[in-house]
Amino acid sequence: MTFPERFSNLPPYAFPRLRSLLAGLEPGGEPVDMTIGSPQHPFPHWITDIIAAHASGFGGYPPNEGTPELQAAIAAWIARRYGVAVDAATQILALNGTREGLFNAALALCPEDKNGTPVVLMPNPFYQVYAVASLAVGAEPIYVPATLETGFLPDFSALPEDVLNRTAIAYLCSPSNPQGAVATPEYWADLLALAEKYDFKIFADECYSEIYRSSAPMGALTAGKDHDPERVVLFNSLSKRSNLAGLRSGFAASGPENIKRLKALRAYAGAPLPLPLQRVAEMVWADEDHVEANRALYREKLDFSDTLFGDVDGYKPPEAGFFLWLPVKDGEDATKQLWSSTGVKVLPGAYLGRDYQGANPGTNYIRVALVAPMNELQPGLTRLKSCIYG
């Protein structure tokens, strides 16, 4: 199959698809957008001063791998957050947001053959870049249901042995998008054992790791600290942690050989963060006060959601992250009803999933992003509850 043919049958991306679904429908109230997970809380006020102080750096090419200071700041954060020591020079790659890394890591690390066509596993529903990365390297994507019955995390061990023998990569998002489930130490131990048995790499997408209720979720590096460091590649960023989605500061952390291969690809196919923004990122990774303030705002929203939806049959309070995964009869019908009756805009859950054995695990859900200010969010959620659940 040629490269263009691999992408010819991709469904439309979720948000253009949503626009088509709602085309011609007028909002039934003051619009409240709860579709996209774009943080709206304030970012640290001192950021603009740092940009201004280093503005001359816009005149030169930035370091492709990240400044030594930025790499050191990320390594220090990993040590504080995960209790794992990594070498800043050989085990960290600064990224222009984690989407770049999640895609390019498949290009750099997926073999062309593994007992035949390689397989890339991913949860279903999932962040859509996982599937596109798989197709880009000519691998077979396998969409593993993450349902209420599996704790909203994929049960990779239930796959047939012939699939596992061909598996090269498994993507895992914890805390999960969209359900807010957190991988337990036992889950991580089982996944690492499976990865070692069948010799595949784990790509751990932990972008929501710093938005939690009480206990910080275990990370892949913590779980894997006694394993081969090349087994896990961790991805994280400042987008959700620090409300800096537009800064585009993320990183990949792994063993030296994985990072060496990622750096080699990035020298040709990456877009490094401008130097003044790298200077900002150095300071933001080092500061936790603004992160705790941000976390407190999300806790308030999650607590309100629990109170409001606690009596809804099938509602499961998210453990972390900032999405609600609400059960409905049909996600598209509920989305249209909400928009035309109340002006509340949400995302049908099926747009984040794929059919698996004749069913899409997102069909009977809507995803609701808790990013709007509380004075908008409360009435919006209240209208949603009244419209959908009575």
Secondary structure as UniProt FT lines:
FT   HELIX           3..6
FT   TURN            7..9
FT   HELIX           14..22
FT   TURN            23..24
FT   STRAND          32..33
FT   TURN            45..46
FT   HELIX           47..53
FT   HELIX           55..59
FT   TURN            64..65
FT   HELIX           68..82
FT   TURN            88..90
FT   STRAND          92..95
FT   HELIX           98..109
FT   STRAND          119..124
FT   HELIX           129..136
FT   TURN            137..138
FT   STRAND          140..145
FT   HELIX           148..150
FT   TURN            151..152
FT   HELIX           156..158
FT   HELIX           161..166
FT   STRAND          167..173
FT   TURN            177..179
FT   HELIX           185..198
FT   STRAND          201..205
FT   TURN            207..210
FT   HELIX           220..223
FT   TURN            224..226
FT   TURN            229..230
FT   STRAND          232..237
FT   HELIX           238..241
FT   TURN            245..247
FT   STRAND          250..253
FT   HELIX           256..269
FT   HELIX           275..286
FT   HELIX           289..309
FT   TURN            310..311
FT   TURN            313..314
FT   STRAND          323..327
FT   HELIX           331..342
FT   STRAND          344..345
FT   STRAND          347..348
FT   HELIX           349..352
FT   TURN            357..358
FT   TURN            361..364
FT   STRAND          365..369
FT   HELIX           374..389
//
